[in-house]
Amino acid sequence: MACRISELVIDAADPERLAAFWSEVLGYVEIEREDDGSIAIGPPGAGFGGPQPVLVIGPTSEPRAGKLRLHIDVSATDRDQEAELERLLALGAEPADVGQSGTESWHVLADPEGNEFCLLRSRVQPL
């Protein structure tokens, strides 16, 4: 037997804003709110245990310290990389410099909380 990633948990100063951003990026919907202010988002009609992991965005007042040890890579499903880059920037992503050379086939971006993620060149099939 093996494990599957069922949830990714992200701390955020503004869970509402971050949940809205990632919902738009991934085509996710809100699936649950907890009393502590956490918001779970996931694929419509699937939720926890579905083919893609749920994102749980929880409130924190602690500042981020240093480089993240894990980041998310995304790939467009219905357009080329440049068109998807334009869409992500319009949603509030910002270019991020993590020391890349400029010749990479991916774009490094930051979400509204400054968490780096990469937009890969390869397009994937939607689920």
C-alpha positions in Angstrom: 0.0 0.0 0.0 1.0 3.6 -0.5 -0.2 7.0 0.6 -1.8 9.8 -1.4 -1.6 13.5 -0.7 -5.1 14.3 0.5 -4.6 17.8 1.8 -2.0 20.6 1.6 -2.2 23.0 4.6 -1.1 26.6 4.1 -0.8 29.2 6.9 -2.0 32.7 5.9 -2.4 36.1 7.4 -5.6 36.5 5.3 -7.1 33.1 4.7 -10.1 34.6 2.8 -7.9 36.3 0.3 -5.6 33.3 -0.2 -8.5 30.9 -0.5 -10.1 33.1 -3.1 -6.8 33.4 -5.1 -6.1 29.6 -5.1 -9.8 28.8 -5.9 -9.5 31.0 -9.0 -6.1 29.5 -10.0 -7.2 25.9 -9.6 -10.9 26.1 -10.4 -11.6 25.0 -6.8 -14.6 25.8 -4.6 -15.0 26.3 -0.9 -15.9 23.0 0.7 -15.6 23.7 4.4 -15.0 26.4 7.1 -13.7 25.6 10.5 -14.3 27.5 13.7 -10.7 28.5 13.9 -11.0 30.4 10.6 -9.5 27.7 8.3 -11.0 27.4 4.9 -10.8 24.2 2.9 -11.1 24.5 -0.9 -11.1 21.6 -3.4 -12.4 20.5 -6.8 -16.1 20.9 -7.4 -18.0 17.8 -6.6 -15.0 15.9 -5.2 -13.8 17.3 -1.9 -11.7 15.4 0.5 -10.4 12.1 -0.9 -11.0 13.1 -4.5 -8.4 12.8 -7.3 -6.7 16.1 -6.3 -5.6 17.3 -2.9 -7.7 19.8 -0.9 -6.0 23.0 0.2 -6.7 24.0 3.8 -5.8 27.6 4.4 -5.5 28.4 8.1 -5.0 31.7 9.9 -1.7 32.6 11.5 -0.3 35.8 13.0 3.2 34.5 12.8 5.4 36.1 10.0 6.9 33.8 7.5 10.5 33.1 8.3 12.9 32.4 5.4 12.4 30.4 2.2 9.6 27.9 2.0 10.8 24.3 2.0 7.9 23.2 -0.2 6.2 24.9 -3.1 3.4 24.2 -5.5 3.9 23.7 -9.3 0.9 24.3 -11.6 0.3 23.6 -15.2 -2.3 25.0 -17.5 -5.1 22.7 -18.8 -6.7 24.8 -21.5 -4.2 27.4 -22.8 -0.5 27.9 -23.4 1.9 29.0 -20.7 2.0 32.6 -21.7 -1.8 33.0 -21.7 -1.9 31.3 -18.3 0.8 33.5 -17.0 -1.3 36.6 -18.0 -4.3 35.1 -16.2 -2.4 34.4 -13.0 -0.9 37.8 -12.9 -4.4 39.3 -13.4 -5.5 37.3 -10.4 -2.9 38.8 -8.2 0.2 36.6 -8.6 3.5 38.5 -8.9 6.8 37.5 -10.5 9.3 36.2 -7.9 13.0 36.0 -8.0 14.5 33.0 -6.3 17.8 33.1 -8.2 16.7 31.7 -11.5 18.8 32.3 -14.6 16.1 33.5 -16.9 16.4 30.5 -19.2 14.1 28.2 -17.3 11.1 26.7 -18.9 8.9 27.7 -16.0 7.9 31.0 -14.4 8.4 31.6 -10.7 5.5 33.5 -9.1 4.3 34.5 -5.6 0.7 34.3 -4.4 -0.8 37.2 -2.5 0.9 36.0 0.7 4.3 35.8 -0.9 4.4 32.0 -1.2 6.4 31.0 -4.3 4.9 28.7 -6.9 5.9 27.8 -10.4 3.9 27.8 -13.6 5.3 25.0 -15.8 5.4 25.0 -19.5 3.8 21.6 -20.0 0.1 21.6 -20.3 -1.9 18.8 -18.6 -5.3 17.3 -19.3 -8.1 18.5 -17.0 -9.6 15.8 -14.7 
